[in-house]
Amino acid sequence: MRSPLLALALLAAATAQAQPAPSPASAASAPAYDPAANYTKYEYKVPARDGKKLFTVVYVPKDAARDAGKSYPFLMVRTPYSCGPYGVDRDGVRRLAPSEAFLKAGYIFVCQDVRGRYMSEGKFVEMTPHIANKKSKTDVDESSDTHDSVQWLLDHVKGHNGKLGLWGISYPGFYVAASIIDSHPAIKAASPQAPIADYFMRDDGYHGGGLMLVHNYSFFTSYKLLDNPTIGPKGSVPFDYNSRDGYDYFLKLGNLASIQKSFEVDGKKGARNPYFDQLVDNDTYNEHWKARAIPPHLKGIKAAVLTVGGWFDAEDLAGPLSVYKHIKAQNPGTPNTLVMGPWVHGGWVRTVGKSLGQINFAQNNTDFFQKNIVFPFFEQHLRGSGDAKLPEAYVFETGTNVWRQYAAWPPVEARTKTLYFQADGKLGFSAPTAAASAFDQYISDPNKPVPFVGYTALTMPQEYMVSDQRFAATRPDVLVYQSDVLEEDVTVAGPVGAKLFVSTSGTDSDWVVKLIDVHPPEAGDAPAGRRGEGAPSDIETPKSNFGGFQQLVRGDPLRGRFRNSFEKPEAMVPGKVEQIAFDLPTAQVTAEVLQALYAQHLHELSGAATLVPLQPPDEVRPVAIHCR
């Protein structure tokens, strides 16, 4: 029998490091640190080699002007999201520091509006393509703009020590990675955090060929073309969906053609956003996306690199792993560390990192990261203050809730194991022995899609990366396979792959595989029952019960037409059994004893990845799906 399977990298043991206990709070609180009292703000128009001016904000420690013997390293952010507030009398230095420790230690903080955004001149290009062979001054990219800017800062800003670091989260993380290609020698340290690496290949744009519709639509309601130079609109008005239910909102719009015409510009609805159109119109892995993929160009990197990501980043989980991997392969000898923690997108500065939804991580992991990883990293490479003693891979293991250090990622200690779908909804490490003709089937109706969370949401809630999957398991268009109760801990460390043998009565389908950790039934409170005798009171809303909680570990789709190639889609042949195989995002998780592993296979529309039909709704028909 040709059997569908999940391939897992399983790890037996590794060095664990728990967060040190916090010191007791002092009896008397110290006065709040005031950055504006300690930094002087300057604004410059920095010329690039083609003559365009890049708007750059610089905050210099005040004592650098008072004491000629004082010198500080630069720490730079390059962003498409504005370096405002604009004006030398308006302070904004705090958001340029990864933590308050940087402000107190003293850095020359720099923020630059990237080419074509806000106060910088030039034309903005999404995910700027890198030009490997520059033939003239007009051949510019993020590497050249950064090189020119760094040299200008060295020549015109006083009080520096000749060293510069780069950091940024999400799109600014992409700019960090793109800026260190053939890097300026003064760039000594760089930290791309949640960087976009390849917009089509499982970062923000597409997963498995399926458009990340809800996320991108929400983003592009506010991210629009700018007539630069401009300080931007005086105030932003949230986009009015005229709904609180994203599932219903997109189903009513019906298809992508209608969705593309549903944006709002200058207060007028029914408009288009050219950035969203560009995303939708390039729905295969064509030259548009290949030119914008930064990993193949990550060469000539002289700076130490600290790449940071979150295990529960619904936007850019693949990016950090790809950036780390390609820097290692293409820059032998360059200090290169990967950090992956229990965070959502940018959670290491925006959240405490102690929990996500109902999942508890036991400690303040953001504080641990800021004090023990990112601050020592920059202090070492920009100021020469000690050795940060960072391993190549510093990753948080959920389940056990400890930080682990590895010499490489994936860990060399990991070994590949296979989980097989079996008869009667079973899942196990032994290959099934059923007849080759055995299969499971369901009817998929695109007009009644499976939502990606079990509650009403308008956009993409960050909690969905660990959300309870019991809502999906009860649907007739979802196949469920569950292991027996585990007899020992199972640690998943590294890539997770899925292989299915499938057929459909249609010509395309979106295959979604989810790996789920089933919590023990006794993990929660007793279920709500009939109210007994006692003082009268009103009936409360039943609370979600954690017993039997089906925690999403990893899940991703593959659109059937891309089963052989993302460049050249092919229609499926009705009734023909074909193999489809794809990777799910990398994971680091321990499923504890007395819990079970659980896999779902389903056709999922709306939500995280997707999948509004391209044809008008009256042409959409249910199809029969066979899975072997």
N, C-alpha and C positions, 0 to 999 in steps of 0.2 A: 504494500500500500504506500502510495506517495502521501506522506503525512506533513501537514503544516507544523512549523516549529518556531520556537523563540530561542535565539542563541544568546547566552548570558556569559559575561566574564565574572567568575566567582573568586573571591579572595578569602583566604583563611585567616590571616592575621597581619598586623602592621603596627608600627609605633604609634601610640596614641598620646595626645597631649590635651589635657583638659584646661579650661580657662582658669587662671588663678583667681582665688576669692577676692572680691573687691575689698579695699581697705575701708574701715569705718568712716563715716562722714565726720568732719570736724565740728566741734561744738558751735563755733562761730563761723558763719558763711563769709568767705572772702568777697570783696566787691566784684561785681560782674566785669569781665574783661571787655574793654571798649576798643575795638580795632581802629575806629576813626581817630582816636586820640594818639595812636601810635604809628599811623601811616599817612603819607602824603600822596595824593592822587594826581597823576598827569595823564594827558590824552595826546596821542600822536597820530599822524598819518604816515605810515611807513611805506616807502616806495618798494614795489616789487620790480623785478628785472624788466618787465614789459611796460613799466611806467605807471601802472595802476597803483592807487594808494589803499593800503589796508589799515583800517581804523584799529588802533591799539591803545589799551588802557594799561597804565603801569602804576602800581602802588609800591612806594619805597619806604622802608622803615625810617622814621624821623631821625633816629640817632645816626643814620648813615651820613646825613648832612652835617650833623654836629661834630662827629668824630671821624676824621679822615682815615683813621686806622681801621675803621669798621668796614667789613665787606660781607655781602650776602649772596647766596645763590638765587637765580631766577627760578620761578615755578610758573609754568605757562599753561593756559587753557585756550584752545582755538574752537570756536563754536559758531553754528548757524542760528543759534537761539537768542542772540543779542548779548552784548557786553554792558548793557544798561544797568543801572541808571546813568544816563549821559550827563556830562557836566562835571568839572573838577571839584565842585562843591557838594556833589552828591556821592555818598559813600556806598560801596557795594563789595568791599574786599572780602567780607566773610564768606561769600559763596564761591570764592576762588580757592579756598583752602580745603583740603580733604578733611581736616579736623581743626579744632581750636589750637591743638599743640603746634601746628605749623605757624599760626599767627603769633603765638607767644615766642616761638623759637627765632622768628625773624627770617622772612624770605622777601624777595622782590617779586610780588605777584603780578602776572601779566595776563590780560585777556585780549583776544583778537577776534573781531568779526571776520569770518572767513570771506573769501572773495565773493562779491555779489550779494551779500546779506547785510541788512541794516546799514551801518555807516561806512562799509567798505565798498570801494569801486569794483568794477568788473562784472562779469556775468556768472551767476551761480549755476553750477551743474551738480545735480544730485550724484552722490557717491563718485566724486571726481575721478575719472580714469587716470591711471598713472601712465606717464610717458617715459618709457625706459630709455629711448634714444632721442634726447633733445637736440634739435638741429639749429634752433635760433632762439632769440629772446622771447619770442611769442609762444614758444612751447613751454607752458607753465602748468604746474599741478601742485598738489599739497606739499610735496617734498621740496619743490623749488621755492614756493611761497614761504615755507617755514625756514629754509636755509637763508633766504634773503632777510627775513625778519629777525632771526637770531643774530646775524652779523650786524644788523642795524642797532639792535639793543646793546650789543657789546661795545659798539662805537659811540653811542650817544647817551646811554644811561650810566650815571656814576654810582659808585658804591657796590659794585658787583664783584664776585670772586672768580669770574670767568667760566662758571659752570651753570648749566640750565637743565631743568627737568620739565617734562610734559606729563599732563594727566587729563583725563576727561572721561565722562560716562555716556554710553550710548552713541549718538552721532558724534559728539566730541571724542568718544573713544575711538571711532573710526579715524578721526583726524589725527589722533596720536599715532596710530599704526601707520597711516599714510605718510606722516611727517618724518618718520625716522628711517625711511628708505634712503640709502646712501646718505646717512645723517651727517649734519654739521658736527665737526669734532667737539664743539662746546656742549652738545647735548650728551649728558653723562647718564641720565636716568629717564625712563619713560614708563608710564603705567596706563596702557589702554584698558579701560574698565567697561565691561559689557559692550565691546566694540562690535559694530556691524562689520562683518567680513565679506559676506556674499549675500546680497539682498534676496536673490532667488532661492538659494540653497539653504533653507531652514533658518534664516534670520527673519527680519521683520516681514518680508514680502510674501514668500511662498513656502509652503511645506509640502513636500511630495508632489509638487505641481499644482497644489490647491491654494488659491488666494487666501491669505489671512484677512478676511473681509472685515470683520468687526473691528479689529485693532487698527487696520489701515484707514478705514472710513472715519473712525473717531479721530485719528491723528490728523488727517487731511481736512477735517472741518475747521481746524485752526492754523495749520501750516500751509501758507499760501504764497503766491508770487508777491514780491516786493519791488516797488520802484525805488531802487537805492540810488544814492545814499538817503537813508531815512532813519529816524529814531523809532519808527513803528507807530502803530495806532496808540492813541492816548489811553484807551481802555478797551478791554476785550469783552465781547458779549458772547456767552456760551451758545453754541449751536442748539437750535430748538428742534428736537426730534418730533415734538408733538406726541410723545409716547414715553412710557417708562419701561417698555418691553421690547428689547432689541430683536428677539426672535420674531415677534409679530411685525415689527417695523420692516424688516428686510423681506419677509414673506409677502407682505402687501406690495412692496415695490416690485417684486416679481422676478426681475432679471437684471443683469449687470448694465444693460443699456439704460434702464430706468434709474438705477443707482447712480450711474455716472452723471446724470442730469439733476441730481437731488441736492447738490451743495448750495451754499449761500455765499454770495459775494456782494459787498456793499449793501447789506440788508435785503438783497433780492434773492428769493429762493428760485429753484429751477436752474441754477448755474452749474458750471463745471469747474473742476480744479485740474489744471493741466498736469500737475504732479501725480494725481490719482489716475488720470487718463493714461499717462506714461506707464504706470504700474500695471494697469489692466490690459492695455494694448500689447504689452510685451509678455505674453502668457506662456512662452516657452523659453528654454535656456538659450537665447540667441546672442548675437554679438553685443547687443545693448548691455546685457548682464555680464557677459564674460569680460568686457572691457572694464567693468566696475568692480570686479572681484579683486580684492586687494591681496589675498594670501600668496598667489604666485610671485608677487613683486616684493615681498618682504625680504630684501637682500641688502647687503652693505650696511647692516645695522651695527653701530659701534657702541651704542648705549646699553646699559643694563636694563632689562625689561621685566616688569612685574605685571602680568596680565591677570585681571580679576573678573570673576563672573559669579552668578548665583545659580544654584541648582534649580531654583523655581522661577527663573526668569522666563516669562512667557514670550518675550520679545526677542532677546538676543542671547540665547543659551548656546547656540552653535558657534557664534562668533569668537568668544574667548578661547574655546578649545581649538578652533582652527588657527587662530593667530598664534597661540602658543606652539602648536604642532609645526607650523611652517617656519616660524622663527628658529626653532630648534633644528629643523632639517636643513635650512638654507643659510644659517649663520653659525657654524661650528665655533665653539669657544666663547660665544656671547653669553654672559650671565642671563638666564632665562627662567623665570619662576612663574608657575601657574597657581592661582588661588581660587578655589571654588568653595563658597559657603552657603548656608541655608537661607538664602535671600531671594527676594523678588528683584525685579529690574532696579538697579541702583540702591538696593536695600541697605548696603553697607554704609551709606550716609543718610538715608531717608527713613530708616526704621531701626529698631533696637536689635532685631534679628533673634529674638527669643522665642517667637512663635509665628505660625502662619495659619490662620483659620483655627481649626481645632487641633492642629499638630504642634506639639511643644518641643522646643529645642534646648530647654533646660538652663540656658545662660544668655548673657548679653554678648552675642557673637560680634556685633558691630564694634563694641568697645574693645573686645579682644583683637579684632583685625586692626583697628586704628592704632592701638598702643603697641602691639607686638609684631605687626607686619608692615603696614604702609608707611608709618612714620619712621621706623628704623631703616627701611629701605632707602628713602630719600635722604635721610640724614647721613647714611653711609656714603652714598655715591655723589652727593652734592656738597657735603660739608666735611667728609672724612671722619665722621664721628662714630667710631667703632665698627663692629661687624654685625650686621643684622642676623647672620647665621640662618638664612632661609634655605630650606630644601628646594629641590626643583619643583616639587608638587606639594602644596599645602592645602589639604581638602578636608571639608567637614563631612563626617559620616553620620547620616541621620539614622534613627533607631537606637544606636548606642550613644549618639549625641556627643561625639568627641572629635577633636581635630587630629588628623593623621598626616604624617610626613612620609613622602615617598621619593625615591631617587629618580622616578620618571612617571609619566602618565600616558596611557594606562599603566598601572603598577606591573612590574615584571613578575611579581608573585602571582598574578591572576592567571587562572586557567579557564578555558572555554568549556561551558556546559550547555546542554540542549534540553529545553522543555518541549514536550510533544503534546499536541492536542490529541485526545483519546476519546473512545466511545463514551456515551452517556455523560458528556460534559466534563470529563475528567482531564486533568493536566498533570503530567509527571515527567520524570527524567528518563523513564524507560520508553523505548520505541514501541508503538502499538503493534499488535499482531492481527488486527481486523482485516477483513477482505479488502482488496484494492478498490472495489466499487463503492465502499462506504463513503458517505458524505453527509454533511449537515446543510440545511438550507433555510432561507428566510425570504420574505418579500420586502423589497425596499421601495418606498413611495416618497419621491422627492417633494411631494406636496405636504408630507407629514414627517419632516426630518427629525432626527434625534438631536436634541439640544446638547450643548457641551457642558452645561451645568444644570443642576436640578432645581434651580430657583430662578426667579425673574431677574434679569440683568439687562441694562441698556447697552453698556459697552463690554469690555473684556475685564472682568474682575480678576485681580492678581491671585486671589485664593484658588482659582480654578485648577492651578497646577498641583494641588493636593486635595481637590474637592472629593467629597463622598460620591461614589459611583453607583450607589444602590438604585438611584432613579433610572439609570440606563439598563441595569441588569434585569429589570422587570418587563422591558419592552419586547414584543414578539419579533422585532427586526434587529435584535441583538443576540449574537451567539455568545455563550458564557462557558468557560472551561476553568475548573477550580481544582487545585491540588488537595491532597490530604493534609491534615494538620502537620506542620513541619516538626521533625524530630530533633533538629538542631538548627542553630542560627545559620542563615544564608546571607552572605554579603555580596551584593552586586556592585562591581567596581569597574567601570569602563563602558564601552559601547554595548548597546542592546540591539539585536537584529531580529527581523521577522521574515519568515518565508511561508507563503501560502500557495496552495494549488486551488484555483478558483475557476468558476465559469459564471456567466450571466446570460439572461435572455435578452439583454440590451447590448449596446455597443460601447458602453463606458460605465464605470462606477468608481466611487471613492471608498477605498478600503482603509479602515482605521483599526489599528491594533493598540490596545491599552494593557500595560502590565500594572497590576493592582496588588496592594498589600492589604489583606483582610485581617482586621484586628479581632481579638478574641471576643466572644459575646459577653463575657463577664467584665470587659473593660469599661462599660458604661454603667449608668444608674439603672435601677429597675424601671421598666417601661411604665408609662402613665396608665392608671386604672380608674375604676369608678371611685368617686369621692365617697369616703365613709362618713361616719357620724362626727359631729363636732360643731364648732361655731360656724354659722353660715358665711359663705364668701362666694365671690364670682369665680368662674372657671377660667384658669389661665391657659394660654396657648402652650400646647405640648412642646417641650424642648427637644432638639435633635439629640438622639441617643448615640453615644460613642461605641457602645457594644455592637460588634459586627461592622464597624465603620470600614468602608471599602476605599482606602486611600489610593488615589492615583499616584503611581510611581513614575511611569513614562507612558506617553501615547503620541502617535503621529499618524497622518494619513499618507496614502499613495493614490493618486488618481490613475485609474487603469490605463489610460492612453499613454502614460509615461512609463509603463512597466519595462520597456526595453531601452528607452532613451528619453532624456529631458529635452534634447534638441529636436528630435523628430517624433512627435506623437503618432501613435497608431491606434485606430479603432479596434476594439475587441471584437472577436467573431462570436456571435450568439451561440451558446451551447458548447463552445470549445474550452476544454480544460487547459489552463495555462498557469505557469509558475510566476508569482510576483514576489519580489524580495526587496526589502528596504531597511534602513537603519532607523531606530528610534534614538532620541537624544541620549548622550552619555549620562550615567547615573553613578552615585555612591550612596548606597543604602543597605542597612542590615534589616532583614525580616527576621524577627525574633522567634524563638521556639513557641509553639502553640498558636502561631499564626499560619495563614495559608497564602500561597501565591495564586493569582487569579488573572486570567486573561479574557479580554473582551474582543470580539471581532464584530465590527458594525459598519453600517453606512451612516455617516454623520454629516449633516448639513447645518448651515448657520453657525454661529459661534466662532470658535477659535480659528479653525482653518476652514474658510470657505464659501461655500460650495453652492452658490445660487445658480440655478440652471441658466444656461446661455440662451436657450430657446424660450419663446413665450410660454406662460404657465399652462395654457390649454393644450400644449403639445407634450407636456411632461406626463409620462405614464409609469406606473409601478413596474418593477422588473423582478424576476426571480433570480436569487443568488444561490449558487452552490459552493460550498467550501469543503475541501478535502485535506 
